[in-house]
């Protein structure tokens, strides 16, 4: 007998979202967070388009949009103009949302608590041992040490993940070679900032960016190549940030009242595996990279939605261990893609004179609509697809398209309960016998335009099977068995 079916380490946005997904599947879950209080500082300030689609599937997006700024354009590698035009994206949400990570975390924690997840703050995992029966977890809390038992443990505890280290999962990659600082500050004369706000200054000594954050002051970001990279734990001072800005811009920029100062590098690492027995990794515990565009936060939230329903299905007995193995197969390639993209951006930001002609050529390429759209999809996560069987329908492996149904119903509204859905658009695709208890069949007609005749949708919104008008249900039974268990 275990204390909980799942223990989640870390109550950042990824851990909180995963806990909510597990509760939707009916799993008992406790989240152990090392910090006694939520971190008020926000490393990331953006939710990408693919993440907005997933939040929409759970009915959460409206709250985020109500307190955020829609951003229809963004830069690639600090090249501007031209900017990436997100209006062209094939999504119901062709923009990103400007929202502080701390607010995202608060919303998702409230969501998880509302679904019945238990969250313990000030509790740190200190040891683990696993066998075929479960995981024994040693914890240090405010009232002393204790032990928990669980069916599974998920490390959402950041780039220095204790869970990853205790589980013995390797974290190979590239050490940091670029020294970067950020500071949320008040500028004495914002109008005198060399590039304006928002804006970017790139010189032979590095790069400086500044952006205004509503209610949060001005965020100043510096990136210097070829300088010694201090230890991550060395405190940042306001004078250090001013000196970095001075070296790059050649100007002494007056700034004061720092609310947060931090340093980071371009270290890029990817876990050897996202799973070891009954231990899983998600978010920064599984992947780290240079932070430009909040890809890490968004990648982690997408990890959580992928893993949540699969663990839930395993715990309710509707799936085998082979379903859990698909988590690594689907999510590691997504992280590899983000690491590639962030490293490419950083290479283009290098102040070396030899990079100048490459940036100028990229500027020309960004003006080409097809290239602009390709990079927009890359940055917002819309190019992510999961492996599909040979000969599968073109939609399989991708997120369900935003088909508008009769009565004004949106496909996203069918996924609120996080259950698999067979969307029958012609009335000719009944569920095979024995599946009605775990797959919801919904019969609708498309409001307009041609499209598939039927779509089998996973709880995370990805397409498991589809058929065109005039085709039969060949392959439906196999897809049901593959993703939702044997009968």
C-alpha positions, 0 to 999 in steps of 0.5 A, a space after each residue: 500500500 502506497 501513501 500516494 500514487 504519484 509524488 511530484 518534486 517541485 511546485 513550479 509551473 511544470 509541477 503544478 500543471 502535472 499535478 492538475 493533469 494527474 488529478 483529472 485522471 483520478 490519481 492521488 498526488 502530493 507535490 513536495 516543494 523545497 521553497 517555503 513560499 512561491 518565488 516572486 521573481 519571473 525568469 520567463 515572461 512568455 507563453 508560446 502558441 502551442 502552450 496556449 492551445 493546451 491551456 485552451 483544451 483545459 478551459 484555462 486560457 481565458 484567465 491567462 488572457 485576461 491578465 496578459 498582453 497578446 504579442 503578435 510579433 517577436 524577434 529571432 536572434 535579436 534581428 529586427 527588422 523584420 520580426 516574426 509575424 505570428 499572425 500567419 500561424 495556423 492556430 486559433 491563438 496566433 500570438 504569444 502571451 506576455 505574462 510573468 512566470 510567477 503569475 503563471 505558477 500561481 494560476 496553475 497552483 490554484 488550479 491543481 489545489 482546486 482539483 484536490 492536489 496536495 501541495 507541501 511547501 518547505 519539503 525537500 526530497 533527500 533520498 529515494 529507493 525504488 523496486 517493482 512495487 513502488 518508490 520510497 522517498 526520504 523527505 526533510 520537512 519543517 517538522 523533521 524527516 519522514 518517508 513517503 511511498 508512491 507508485 511513481 515519482 516525477 522530478 519537476 525540480 529544475 536544472 539542478 534536479 535532486 530527483 535526477 541525481 538520486 535516480 542516477 540519470 545522466 545529464 550530458 551536454 555543453 557547459 556554459 561559455 557565455 556570461 549573461 546577466 539580467 536585472 529588473 530595475 528602474 532606469 534613471 532616464 529610459 528615453 536615453 537607453 541606446 536602443 529604446 525600449 524595447 530594443 537591442 544593442 549589439 556591438 563588438 563587445 556583446 549584446 544588451 536588450 531592454 524591455 518594459 514589463 507592465 507593473 514589473 519595471 524594466 528588464 535589462 539583459 546583457 550577454 557577453 561572449 569570451 568573458 570568464 563565466 562566474 559560478 552560478 551562485 555568485 551574487 549579482 550586484 547592480 554595479 556588475 550589471 551597469 558595468 556589463 551594459 557599459 562595456 557593451 554600449 560604451 555608455 554609463 546607464 543610470 539604473 536603481 531599485 533592482 527587484 531581481 538580479 540573476 546570472 545564467 549561461 548558455 549551458 545546454 543539457 539533455 537527460 539521458 532518459 526521461 524515465 528510469 524505472 518508476 522515476 520520471 523527469 519533466 521540465 528543466 530537470 530533463 532539459 536546460 538551454 539558453 533562455 531566449 523566448 521562454 522556451 524552457 517554461 513552455 517545453 516543460 508545460 508540454 512535458 507535463 501534459 504529455 506525461 500526466 494522462 499517460 501516468 493516469 491511464 497506467 494508474 487506473 489500469 487502462 494502459 500498460 508500461 509500454 504507454 509510459 515508454 512513449 513519454 521519452 520517445 515523444 518529448 526528448 526529440 521536442 527538447 532536442 529541437 528547442 536546444 538546436 533552435 536556442 543554440 542557433 539564435 545564440 550563434 547569430 547573436 555572437 558579436 564577432 565581425 564574422 557573424 555580421 554577414 550571416 545576420 544580414 543574410 538572415 535579415 533577408 531570409 526573414 523577409 521571405 514569407 515561407 521562412 518567416 512562417 517556418 521560424 515562427 512555427 519553430 519558436 512557438 512550438 507549432 512544428 512539434 509532431 510525434 512519431 506516427 505509424 507508416 501510412 497513417 493519416 496526415 493528422 496523426 502525431 500532430 495536435 488536433 486542428 481547430 475545427 469549428 463544429 455545428 452549434 459553434 462548438 470548438 474542438 478544444 471544448 471537447 477536451 476539458 475532462 482530459 478523456 480520449 475523444 472519438 470525434 465523428 463528423 459523419 455519424 458513421 464511426 461508432 466505437 467498437 464494443 467495449 470502449 465506451 467506458 474509457 473513450 468518449 464518442 462525440 458526434 458533430 458536423 463541421 460548421 464549414 469546409 472540408 476535413 476528416 470524417 473522424 478523429 481519435 483525439 488523445 487527452 493531450 489533444 494530439 491525434 491518434 487516428 483519423 479517416 477521410 470521407 469515404 474511408 472506413 474505420 480501418 486502423 481504429 481498433 489498433 489505435 484504441 489499443 495502442 493508446 488506451 489499453 487492451 480490453 
